[in-house]
């Protein structure tokens, strides 16, 4: 199925899987010796917040194209500038509440993955929390991008209210997206020659943010 043929739910799911992996990989680079240097050698730069931002913005542009395909070029450029402001506003507005909810989700997932990967829980928590934070923020960005109304209001964002308004998008689905995306990073950490697998994952993710 082509990207343009996907509906908003499929676009959101794919983006959430990828931002979870990107965020977990960036977190892993901070705690795995040599991973950040290996990324720079392989890709010219480490996978970090810039890759996450690019993937989130790509989702917002895809939603814009899906919802308003006939926009004139000038209107599209103006709308895309607004998308950048949407992302920045949501990233800032969800900071503390997203982290608190993400840490709760990460705590639930860490025990499950620790058993599956036969590894201690502690090293898994930070990548999982970063992955969950990225998924939560991406979901809110997508909703705001589609609504476009009241995007830039200078008020705190209540994540639980935002998420409950999405209809059918419950905590279990967010857990699934976080686990599947982050596990692509965490499983190689538990394996021999895991660094090579992480670099291959980085190579696969980078085209999606360019």
N, CA, C and O of each residue as an XYZ file, in Angstrom:
840
protein
N       0.845     -1.196      0.000
C       0.000      0.000      0.000
C       0.873      1.236      0.000
O       1.783      1.346      0.822
N       0.619      2.164     -0.899
C       1.418      3.385     -0.960
C       1.099      4.263      0.230
O       0.049      4.128      0.858
N       2.024      5.170      0.534
C       1.829      6.065      1.659
C       0.567      6.889      1.488
O      -0.173      7.103      2.448
N       0.308      7.368      0.229
C      -0.857      8.208     -0.013
C      -2.158      7.436      0.128
O      -3.207      8.037      0.358
N      -2.109      6.087     -0.009
C      -3.314      5.275      0.080
C      -3.659      4.924      1.518
O      -4.743      4.396      1.765
N      -2.793      5.192      2.460
C      -3.042      4.877      3.850
C      -3.986      5.902      4.460
O      -3.965      7.081      4.108
N      -4.815      5.424      5.385
C      -5.663      6.334      6.135
C      -4.913      6.925      7.305
O      -3.772      6.543      7.569
N      -5.545      7.866      8.021
C      -4.847      8.519      9.139
C      -4.436      7.554     10.242
O      -3.380      7.722     10.852
N      -5.270      6.533     10.505
C      -4.918      5.582     11.566
C      -3.661      4.793     11.209
O      -2.803      4.568     12.062
N      -3.553      4.370      9.941
C      -2.366      3.619      9.507
C      -1.126      4.497      9.512
O      -0.048      4.049      9.902
N      -1.272      5.749      9.082
C      -0.139      6.680      9.110
C       0.332      6.905     10.536
O       1.533      6.933     10.804
N      -0.621      7.066     11.453
C      -0.270      7.302     12.857
C       0.423      6.086     13.452
O       1.427      6.224     14.151
N      -0.103      4.896     13.181
C       0.503      3.680     13.718
C       1.943      3.540     13.238
O       2.840      3.294     14.044
N       2.178      3.694     11.929
C       3.526      3.535     11.389
C       4.477      4.559     11.992
O       5.608      4.232     12.349
N       4.012      5.802     12.104
C       4.864      6.840     12.687
C       5.188      6.534     14.138
O       6.323      6.734     14.572
N       4.201      6.048     14.902
C       4.445      5.757     16.313
C       5.435      4.613     16.484
O       6.282      4.658     17.376
N       5.339      3.588     15.643
C       6.314      2.505     15.700
C       7.721      3.031     15.437
O       8.680      2.622     16.092
N       7.835      3.940     14.471
C       9.164      4.448     14.103
C       9.693      5.442     15.120
O      10.883      5.411     15.432
N       8.845      6.333     15.654
C       9.364      7.283     16.651
C       9.740      6.556     17.936
O      10.672      6.968     18.626
N       9.024      5.475     18.269
C       9.405      4.702     19.459
C      10.795      4.101     19.274
O      11.617      4.127     20.190
N      11.053      3.558     18.075
C      12.372      2.975     17.810
C      13.452      4.046     17.784
O      14.537      3.845     18.329
N      13.164      5.189     17.152
C      14.144      6.277     17.081
C      14.485      6.774     18.488
O      15.656      6.943     18.828
N      13.451      7.007     19.301
C      13.683      7.518     20.660
C      14.443      6.508     21.505
O      15.331      6.882     22.271
N      14.100      5.222     21.373
C      14.809      4.199     22.140
C      16.257      4.081     21.681
O      17.158      3.877     22.495
N      16.480      4.211     20.372
C      17.843      4.124     19.846
C      18.679      5.311     20.316
O      19.854      5.156     20.651
N      18.071      6.495     20.339
C      18.798      7.672     20.840
C      19.141      7.504     22.315
O      20.236      7.864     22.747
N      18.201      6.953     23.091
C      18.471      6.726     24.515
C      19.546      5.659     24.695
O      20.415      5.790     25.557
N      19.489      4.604     23.883
C      20.490      3.541     23.978
C      21.889      4.074     23.686
O      22.870      3.626     24.279
N      21.972      5.043     22.761
C      23.279      5.612     22.413
C      23.907      6.345     23.596
O      25.126      6.499     23.668
N      23.059      6.795     24.521
C      23.593      7.488     25.701
C      24.104      6.520     26.757
O      24.884      6.908     27.626
N      23.667      5.251     26.691
C      24.045      4.314     27.751
C      24.875      3.137     27.254
O      25.445      2.407     28.065
N      24.956      2.933     25.938
C      25.752      1.827     25.388
C      27.080      2.379     24.886
O      27.087      3.155     23.930
N      28.192      2.012     25.488
C      29.489      2.546     25.063
C      29.750      2.276     23.578
O      29.595      1.151     23.102
N      30.142      3.311     22.869
C      30.528      3.153     21.474
C      29.400      3.247     20.473
O      29.662      3.375     19.277
N      28.133      3.189     20.918
C      27.024      3.193     19.949
C      26.905      4.537     19.243
O      26.721      4.576     18.027
N      27.007      5.641     19.983
C      26.891      6.955     19.349
C      28.028      7.167     18.346
O      27.800      7.677     17.249
N      29.236      6.781     18.714
C      30.370      6.928     17.794
C      30.185      6.063     16.553
O      30.504      6.484     15.441
N      29.667      4.852     16.750
C      29.433      3.971     15.614
C      28.368      4.544     14.687
O      28.477      4.426     13.466
N      27.348      5.159     15.257
C      26.314      5.810     14.441
C      26.921      6.932     13.608
O      26.619      7.069     12.422
N      27.774      7.728     14.233
C      28.372      8.848     13.490
C      29.233      8.341     12.345
O      29.221      8.908     11.253
N      29.978      7.276     12.595
C      30.811      6.719     11.537
C      29.955      6.134     10.411
O      30.290      6.264      9.234
N      28.858      5.497     10.782
C      28.023      4.824      9.783
C      27.139      5.796      9.011
O      26.947      5.639      7.806
N      26.597      6.808      9.705
C      25.584      7.659      9.093
C      26.005      9.124      8.949
O      25.300      9.911      8.319
N      27.141      9.488      9.526
C      27.557     10.882      9.494
C      27.059     11.672     10.681
O      27.541     12.776     10.933
N      26.098     11.128     11.422
C      25.601     11.784     12.636
C      24.921     10.724     13.481
O      24.539      9.663     12.987
N      24.774     11.026     14.764
C      24.058     10.108     15.647
C      22.559     10.255     15.425
O      22.086     11.312     15.005
N      21.818      9.193     15.708
C      20.357      9.261     15.669
C      19.910      9.904     16.972
O      20.134      9.361     18.054
N      19.279     11.057     16.859
C      18.972     11.833     18.055
C      17.640     12.559     17.883
O      16.798     12.161     17.078
N      17.469     13.624     18.652
C      16.221     14.365     18.611
C      15.887     14.947     17.253
O      14.714     15.153     16.943
N      16.896     15.217     16.435
C      16.615     15.756     15.096
C      15.921     14.730     14.224
O      15.032     15.073     13.446
N      16.321     13.472     14.349
C      15.649     12.415     13.590
C      14.213     12.240     14.072
O      13.306     12.022     13.269
N      14.010     12.336     15.378
C      12.660     12.232     15.937
C      11.785     13.373     15.429
O      10.649     13.153     15.010
N      12.315     14.583     15.467
C      11.558     15.743     14.984
C      11.192     15.584     13.517
O      10.064     15.874     13.119
N      12.150     15.122     12.709
C      11.895     14.971     11.278
C      10.790     13.946     11.021
O       9.952     14.147     10.142
N      10.784     12.847     11.785
C       9.759     11.824     11.561
C       8.389     12.329     11.989
O       7.391     12.049     11.325
N       8.329     13.063     13.079
C       7.050     13.607     13.518
C       6.516     14.623     12.508
O       5.324     14.631     12.199
N       7.396     15.471     12.003
C       6.971     16.458     11.006
C       6.507     15.774      9.724
O       5.578     16.243      9.067
N       7.154     14.669      9.372
C       6.717     13.946      8.178
C       5.293     13.426      8.350
O       4.486     13.492      7.423
N       4.991     12.912      9.531
C       3.624     12.465      9.793
C       2.638     13.616      9.645
O       1.587     13.458      9.024
N       2.968     14.768     10.208
C       2.047     15.902     10.139
C       1.836     16.345      8.695
O       0.727     16.709      8.306
N       2.904     16.311      7.905
C       2.748     16.660      6.480
C       1.886     15.629      5.757
O       1.075     15.988      4.904
N       2.056     14.347      6.093
C       1.241     13.306      5.469
C      -0.235     13.479      5.815
O      -1.102     13.288      4.961
N      -0.521     13.839      7.062
C      -1.907     14.061      7.454
C      -2.486     15.272      6.739
O      -3.649     15.274      6.335
N      -1.662     16.301      6.589
C      -2.107     17.486      5.859
C      -2.426     17.137      4.412
O      -3.452     17.555      3.874
N      -1.549     16.375      3.796
C      -1.779     15.978      2.407
C      -3.029     15.123      2.274
O      -3.767     15.235      1.295
N      -3.265     14.265      3.268
C      -4.428     13.392      3.228
C      -5.721     14.180      3.401
O      -6.701     13.937      2.697
N      -5.721     15.126      4.340
C      -6.942     15.865      4.668
C      -7.205     17.032      3.715
O      -8.356     17.413      3.501
N      -6.141     17.599      3.144
C      -6.309     18.778      2.283
C      -5.403     18.658      1.065
O      -4.457     19.432      0.920
N      -5.684     17.691      0.184
C      -4.781     17.445     -0.952
C      -4.776     18.556     -1.996
O      -3.835     18.649     -2.784
N      -5.812     19.404     -2.019
C      -5.931     20.418     -3.077
C      -5.414     21.790     -2.664
O      -5.681     22.782     -3.342
N      -4.680     21.856     -1.562
C      -4.163     23.154     -1.123
C      -3.243     23.757     -2.180
O      -2.430     23.056     -2.783
N      -3.380     25.069     -2.398
C      -2.456     25.769     -3.290
C      -1.068     25.770     -2.678
O      -0.909     25.628     -1.466
N      -0.064     25.934     -3.532
C       1.326     25.838     -3.071
C       1.612     26.817     -1.938
O       2.240     26.454     -0.943
N       1.153     28.052     -2.088
C       1.423     29.057     -1.051
C       0.725     28.696      0.251
O       1.289     28.865      1.332
N      -0.512     28.195      0.146
C      -1.244     27.795      1.344
C      -0.584     26.584      2.004
O      -0.541     26.480      3.230
N      -0.069     25.669      1.175
C       0.594     24.493      1.727
C       1.862     24.898      2.483
O       2.142     24.373      3.560
N       2.623     25.829      1.915
C       3.845     26.274      2.611
C       3.484     26.910      3.950
O       4.152     26.669      4.955
N       2.435     27.718      3.962
C       2.013     28.345      5.214
C       1.540     27.291      6.209
O       1.839     27.372      7.401
N       0.795     26.297      5.709
C       0.312     25.233      6.586
C       1.475     24.423      7.145
O       1.449     24.026      8.310
N       2.493     24.174      6.326
C       3.634     23.397      6.806
C       4.430     24.174      7.850
O       4.996     23.581      8.768
N       4.473     25.484      7.714
C       5.112     26.285      8.777
C       4.320     26.137     10.073
O       4.890     26.059     11.161
N       3.000     26.101      9.936
C       2.158     25.912     11.119
C       2.393     24.544     11.743
O       2.383     24.404     12.966
N       2.606     23.536     10.902
C       2.874     22.200     11.436
C       4.117     22.200     12.321
O       4.149     21.540     13.359
N       5.142     22.944     11.902
C       6.335     23.045     12.725
C       6.029     23.671     14.072
O       6.577     23.268     15.098
N       5.143     24.666     14.059
C       4.763     25.314     15.320
C       3.909     24.373     16.175
O       4.002     24.374     17.402
N       3.075     23.570     15.502
C       2.281     22.579     16.231
C       3.201     21.629     16.981
O       3.018     21.370     18.171
N       4.194     21.116     16.262
C       5.095     20.155     16.887
C       5.825     20.780     18.069
O       5.922     20.174     19.136
N       6.337     21.992     17.877
C       7.068     22.654     18.954
C       6.159     22.906     20.151
O       6.563     22.699     21.295
N       4.923     23.358     19.886
C       3.996     23.663     20.977
C       3.638     22.406     21.759
O       3.597     22.431     22.989
N       3.381     21.309     21.056
C       3.023     20.056     21.742
C       4.218     19.511     22.514
O       4.072     19.064     23.651
N       5.409     19.548     21.894
C       6.603     19.037     22.570
C       6.834     19.775     23.885
O       7.162     19.165     24.903
N       6.659     21.088     23.851
C       6.863     21.884     25.058
C       5.724     21.682     26.047
O       5.953     21.540     27.248
N       4.495     21.669     25.538
C       3.332     21.620     26.417
C       3.128     20.293     27.106
O       2.557     20.241     28.195
N       3.589     19.208     26.483
C       3.379     17.885     27.080
C       4.551     17.418     27.927
O       4.502     16.337     28.513
N       5.605     18.227     27.996
C       6.853     17.770     28.615
C       6.707     17.003     29.908
O       7.033     15.817     29.959
N       6.220     17.656     30.965
C       6.204     17.010     32.281
C       5.142     15.920     32.355
O       5.412     14.822     32.844
N       3.925     16.217     31.870
C       2.861     15.225     31.976
C       3.160     14.013     31.114
O       2.838     12.886     31.490
N       3.790     14.241     29.930
C       4.153     13.115     29.069
C       5.180     12.238     29.764
O       5.093     11.011     29.714
N       6.148     12.863     30.409
C       7.201     12.083     31.061
C       6.623     11.234     32.183
O       6.999     10.073     32.344
N       5.711     11.809     32.960
C       5.120     11.058     34.070
C       4.338      9.856     33.552
O       4.482      8.750     34.071
N       3.507     10.070     32.528
C       2.727      8.970     31.983
C       3.636      7.954     31.295
O       3.417      6.748     31.401
N       4.663      8.448     30.585
C       5.584      7.546     29.891
C       6.337      6.671     30.882
O       6.550      5.487     30.619
N       6.743      7.231     32.012
C       7.457      6.434     33.003
C       6.561      5.346     33.587
O       7.024      4.249     33.900
N       5.271      5.659     33.729
C       4.335      4.643     34.199
C       4.206      3.522     33.167
O       4.202      2.345     33.525
N       4.102      3.886     31.891
C       4.022      2.871     30.837
C       5.319      2.065     30.765
O       5.293      0.843     30.622
N       6.449      2.759     30.866
C       7.738      2.071     30.792
C       7.895      1.076     31.930
O       8.439     -0.011     31.739
N       7.420      1.445     33.106
C       7.495      0.528     34.234
C       6.734     -0.760     33.972
O       7.175     -1.841     34.365
N       5.587     -0.643     33.306
C       4.803     -1.830     32.978
C       5.524     -2.700     31.945
O       5.510     -3.928     32.029
N       6.152     -2.038     30.971
C       6.775     -2.785     29.879
C       8.131     -3.371     30.250
O       8.527     -4.412     29.724
N       8.843     -2.706     31.156
C      10.214     -3.132     31.451
C      10.258     -4.554     31.993
O      11.110     -5.348     31.595
N       9.336     -4.876     32.901
C       9.328     -6.226     33.448
C       9.074     -7.271     32.378
O       9.722     -8.317     32.356
N       8.124     -6.986     31.486
C       7.809     -7.917     30.401
C       9.011     -8.144     29.491
O       9.339     -9.283     29.158
N       9.671     -7.046     29.088
C      10.805     -7.177     28.181
C      12.017     -7.788     28.873
O      12.789     -8.519     28.252
N      12.183     -7.491     30.149
C      13.303     -8.078     30.887
C      13.205     -9.602     30.873
O      14.212    -10.291     30.706
N      11.995    -10.125     31.047
C      11.806    -11.568     30.991
C      12.054    -12.097     29.582
O      12.708    -13.124     29.400
N      11.524    -11.385     28.586
C      11.653    -11.850     27.205
C      13.105    -11.839     26.739
O      13.545    -12.752     26.040
N      13.846    -10.802     27.129
C      15.228    -10.656     26.664
C      16.245    -11.231     27.642
O      17.445    -11.233     27.366
N      15.765    -11.722     28.788
C      16.660    -12.272     29.822
C      17.715    -11.250     30.230
O      18.905    -11.554     30.301
N      17.253    -10.039     30.494
C      18.152     -8.971     30.906
C      17.562     -8.247     32.118
O      16.349     -8.292     32.325
N      18.408     -7.572     32.935
C      17.888     -6.814     34.074
C      16.922     -5.717     33.611
O      16.999     -5.237     32.480
N      16.031     -5.341     34.497
C      15.030     -4.329     34.163
C      15.661     -2.945     34.007
O      15.306     -2.207     33.088
N      16.590     -2.586     34.891
C      17.066     -1.199     34.990
C      17.535     -0.599     33.660
O      17.136      0.524     33.353
N      18.366     -1.286     32.847
C      18.832     -0.646     31.611
C      17.730     -0.447     30.569
O      17.916      0.299     29.608
N      16.590     -1.107     30.753
C      15.520     -1.002     29.765
C      14.612      0.194     30.012
O      13.910      0.643     29.106
N      14.623      0.714     31.245
C      13.610      1.706     31.616
C      13.769      3.006     30.839
O      12.787      3.540     30.324
N      14.996      3.523     30.746
C      15.160      4.814     30.070
C      14.791      4.752     28.588
O      14.050      5.618     28.125
N      15.280      3.754     27.812
C      14.844      3.681     26.409
C      13.339      3.511     26.269
O      12.738      4.085     25.361
N      12.719      2.736     27.147
C      11.272      2.555     27.079
C      10.540      3.850     27.420
O       9.543      4.185     26.781
N      11.025      4.575     28.418
C      10.393      5.850     28.775
C      10.518      6.862     27.648
O       9.572      7.596     27.362
N      11.685      6.906     27.004
C      11.866      7.819     25.881
C      10.945      7.422     24.714
O      10.355      8.280     24.057
N      10.835      6.114     24.471
C       9.964      5.639     23.396
C       8.510      5.986     23.681
O       7.791      6.453     22.798
N       8.080      5.756     24.919
C       6.696      6.059     25.278
C       6.422      7.557     25.199
O       5.358      7.964     24.732
N       7.365      8.379     25.648
C       7.198      9.833     25.557
C       7.016     10.262     24.112
O       6.156     11.087     23.803
N       7.835      9.694     23.221
C       7.747     10.049     21.803
C       6.411      9.634     21.208
O       5.818     10.381     20.430
N       5.926      8.435     21.572
C       4.635      7.961     21.058
C       3.502      8.860     21.551
O       2.643      9.266     20.767
N       3.500      9.167     22.842
C       2.440     10.000     23.404
C       2.399     11.372     22.729
O       1.334     11.849     22.337
N       3.565     11.996     22.599
C       3.613     13.324     21.982
C       3.186     13.259     20.523
O       2.498     14.159     20.041
N       3.583     12.209     19.814
C       3.239     12.080     18.397
C       1.733     11.950     18.210
O       1.166     12.525     17.281
N       1.090     11.196     19.089
C      -0.365     11.033     19.012
C      -1.059     12.388     19.192
O      -1.983     12.721     18.451
N      -0.610     13.154     20.171
C      -1.232     14.460     20.407
C      -0.964     15.400     19.234
O      -1.855     16.143     18.821
N       0.264     15.374     18.690
C       0.575     16.205     17.520
C      -0.359     15.889     16.358
O      -0.862     16.794     15.692
N      -0.587     14.598     16.117
C      -1.439     14.190     15.006
C      -2.857     14.707     15.204
O      -3.483     15.194     14.263
N      -3.354     14.603     16.409
C      -4.712     15.084     16.674
C      -4.791     16.592     16.484
O      -5.746     17.094     15.890
N      -3.798     17.316     16.983
C      -3.803     18.762     16.835
C      -3.646     19.165     15.368
O      -4.268     20.127     14.916
N      -2.823     18.437     14.636
C      -2.618     18.764     13.224
C      -3.909     18.598     12.440
O      -4.199     19.393     11.546
N      -4.684     17.575     12.766
C      -5.944     17.363     12.065
C      -6.984     18.391     12.485
O      -7.765     18.853     11.653
N      -7.005     18.743     13.721
C      -8.006     19.695     14.196
C      -7.669     21.129     13.775
O      -8.542     21.881     13.343
N      -6.409     21.489     13.905
C      -5.890     22.808     13.551
C      -6.460     23.973     14.378
O      -5.968     25.096     14.270
N      -7.459     23.727     15.176
C      -8.070     24.805     15.944
C      -7.477     24.820     17.350
O      -7.354     23.775     17.989
N      -7.119     25.980     17.818
C      -6.581     26.107     19.162
C      -5.235     25.452     19.348
O      -4.855     25.101     20.465
N      -4.499     25.282     18.235
C      -3.227     24.560     18.302
C      -2.231     25.255     19.225
O      -1.568     24.613     20.040
N      -2.139     26.533     19.090
C      -1.047     27.255     19.744
C      -1.491     27.956     21.030
O      -0.837     28.897     21.480
N      -2.586     27.507     21.617
C      -3.014     28.094     22.879
C      -1.941     27.864     23.937
O      -1.428     26.756     24.091
N      -1.620     28.901     24.643
C      -0.561     28.796     25.660
C      -1.168     28.265     26.957
O      -1.338     29.001     27.930
N      -1.485     26.988     26.949
C      -2.044     26.367     28.150
C      -1.447     24.975     28.291
O      -1.042     24.372     27.297
N      -1.388     24.459     29.517
C      -0.874     23.103     29.708
C      -1.750     22.091     28.968
O      -2.959     22.283     28.834
N      -1.145     21.047     28.504
C      -1.865     19.991     27.799
C      -2.073     18.826     28.752
O      -1.113     18.277     29.292
N      -3.328     18.453     28.955
C      -3.668     17.311     29.801
C      -3.655     16.068     28.920
O      -4.583     15.840     28.144
N      -2.603     15.266     29.042
C      -2.442     14.122     28.144
C      -3.583     13.129     28.265
O      -4.035     12.594     27.253
N      -4.054     12.873     29.452
C      -5.104     11.871     29.606
C      -6.392     12.330     28.918
O      -7.107     11.520     28.329
N      -6.683     13.629     28.995
C      -7.859     14.149     28.299
C      -7.669     14.048     26.801
O      -8.580     13.643     26.079
N      -6.463     14.424     26.322
C      -6.189     14.355     24.887
C      -6.328     12.927     24.376
O      -6.935     12.690     23.331
N      -5.766     11.985     25.112
C      -5.783     10.601     24.653
C      -7.182     10.009     24.709
O      -7.564      9.243     23.824
N      -7.947     10.351     25.730
C      -9.297      9.801     25.839
C     -10.190     10.315     24.725
O     -11.171      9.663     24.368
N      -9.862     11.480     24.169
C     -10.669     12.066     23.101
C     -10.408     11.414     21.744
O     -11.116     11.692     20.776
N      -9.403     10.554     21.670
C      -9.060      9.964     20.375
C      -9.992      8.827     19.985
O     -10.019      8.440     18.817
N     -10.745      8.287     20.912
C     -11.738      7.287     20.569
C     -11.123      5.950     20.190
O     -10.642      5.781     19.069
N     -11.136      5.007     21.109
C     -10.628      3.682     20.811
C      -9.125      3.538     20.952
O      -8.598      2.430     20.852
N      -8.418      4.652     21.184
C      -6.962      4.574     21.327
C      -6.649      4.462     22.812
O      -6.390      5.458     23.487
N      -6.680      3.227     23.304
C      -6.486      3.006     24.723
C      -5.038      2.797     25.086
O      -4.152      2.800     24.231
N      -4.816      2.616     26.378
C      -3.454      2.465     26.886
C      -2.777      1.223     26.318
O      -1.567      1.218     26.089
N      -3.574      0.155     26.088
C      -2.966     -1.077     25.590
C      -2.344     -0.873     24.210
O      -1.282     -1.425     23.923
N      -2.999     -0.084     23.352
C      -2.436      0.146     22.026
C      -1.162      0.981     22.119
O      -0.204      0.730     21.388
N      -1.143      1.968     23.009
C       0.074      2.765     23.196
C       1.208      1.884     23.720
O       2.362      2.039     23.319
N       0.868      0.960     24.618
C       1.875      0.035     25.120
C       2.422     -0.836     23.991
O       3.626     -1.081     23.915
N       1.532     -1.303     23.115
C       1.966     -2.155     22.010
C       2.922     -1.406     21.091
O       3.968     -1.936     20.716
N       2.566     -0.174     20.725
C       3.427      0.611     19.822
C       4.775      0.888     20.474
O       5.818      0.794     19.827
N       4.745      1.232     21.761
C       5.994      1.521     22.470
C       6.865      0.274     22.542
O       8.064      0.328     22.268
N       6.251     -0.859     22.916
C       7.025     -2.093     23.062
C       7.615     -2.536     21.731
O       8.802     -2.856     21.663
N       6.808     -2.562     20.668
C       7.290     -3.049     19.381
C       8.382     -2.147     18.818
O       9.375     -2.637     18.280
N       8.205     -0.831     18.939
C       9.230      0.068     18.424
C      10.516     -0.012     19.222
O      11.606     -0.081     18.655
N      10.384     -0.003     20.551
C      11.576     -0.019     21.404
C      12.279     -1.368     21.365
O      13.502     -1.438     21.488
N      11.504     -2.451     21.193
C      12.112     -3.778     21.210
C      13.062     -3.960     20.029
O      13.992     -4.764     20.098
N      12.834     -3.221     18.950
C      13.750     -3.295     17.809
C      15.143     -2.829     18.208
O      16.135     -3.239     17.605
N      15.219     -1.973     19.224
C      16.506     -1.492     19.720
C      17.006     -2.365     20.859
O      18.190     -2.693     20.927
N      16.090     -2.742     21.760
C      16.515     -3.414     22.985
C      16.908     -4.875     22.752
O      17.795     -5.389     23.432
N      16.257     -5.548     21.797
C      16.603     -6.942     21.538
C      18.061     -7.105     21.088
O      18.752     -7.994     21.585
N      18.548     -6.258     20.150
C      19.962     -6.385     19.783
C      20.917     -6.133     20.940
O      22.020     -6.680     20.964
N      20.503     -5.305     21.904
C      21.374     -5.050     23.049
C      21.608     -6.318     23.851
O      22.624     -6.450     24.535
N      20.669     -7.250     23.767
C      20.788     -8.488     24.529
C      21.491     -9.589     23.738
O      21.668    -10.698     24.241
N      21.886     -9.291     22.517
C      22.439    -10.323     21.643
C      23.909    -10.064     21.350
O      24.390     -8.934     21.443
N      24.614    -11.139     20.993
C      25.986    -10.983     20.516
C      25.947    -10.202     19.208
O      24.986    -10.306     18.446
N      26.982     -9.427     18.953
C      27.069     -8.590     17.757
C      25.880     -7.647     17.652
O      25.444     -7.296     16.556
N      25.355     -7.237     18.819
C      24.189     -6.367     18.824
C      24.453     -5.016     18.206
O      23.539     -4.403     17.654
N      25.712     -4.522     18.284
C      26.024     -3.206     17.731
C      25.743     -3.178     16.233
O      25.198     -2.200     15.722
N      26.111     -4.238     15.531
C      25.854     -4.290     14.095
C      24.371     -4.236     13.783
O      23.954     -3.577     12.830
N      23.572     -4.930     14.588
C      22.129     -4.913     14.355
C      21.551     -3.532     14.626
O      20.644     -3.097     13.916
N      22.054     -2.841     15.628
C      21.572     -1.490     15.910
C      21.928     -0.531     14.777
O      21.142      0.352     14.435
N      23.109     -0.706     14.201
C      23.487      0.147     13.083
C      22.609     -0.132     11.865
O      22.243      0.794     11.141
N      22.268     -1.403     11.635
C      21.378     -1.719     10.521
C      19.992     -1.132     10.750
O      19.342     -0.677      9.809
N      19.539     -1.142     12.003
C      18.257     -0.517     12.316
C      18.311      0.977     12.042
O      17.381      1.550     11.476
N      19.418      1.604     12.453
C      19.576      3.039     12.177
C      19.535      3.325     10.699
O      18.925      4.302     10.264
N      20.187      2.474      9.917
C      20.201      2.653      8.467
C      18.804      2.529      7.887
O      18.463      3.220      6.927
N      17.988      1.642      8.470
C      16.628      1.465      7.981
C      15.724      2.639      8.370
O      14.808      2.989      7.625
N      15.978      3.246      9.534
C      15.129      4.341     10.004
C      15.479      5.666      9.345
O      14.598      6.497      9.122
N      16.743      5.871      9.032
C      17.139      7.188      8.529
C      16.391      7.611      7.262
O      15.998      8.774      7.169
N      16.173      6.716      6.270
C      15.435      7.182      5.080
C      14.036      7.694      5.415
O      13.499      8.520      4.677
N      13.437      7.226      6.503
C      12.074      7.638      6.826
C      12.029      9.056      7.377
O      10.946      9.629      7.494
N      13.187      9.640      7.721
C      13.180     10.998      8.274
C      13.861     11.990      7.363
O      14.131     13.125      7.755
N      14.140     11.559      6.143
C      14.789     12.457      5.206
C      13.808     12.905      4.128
O      14.176     13.673      3.239
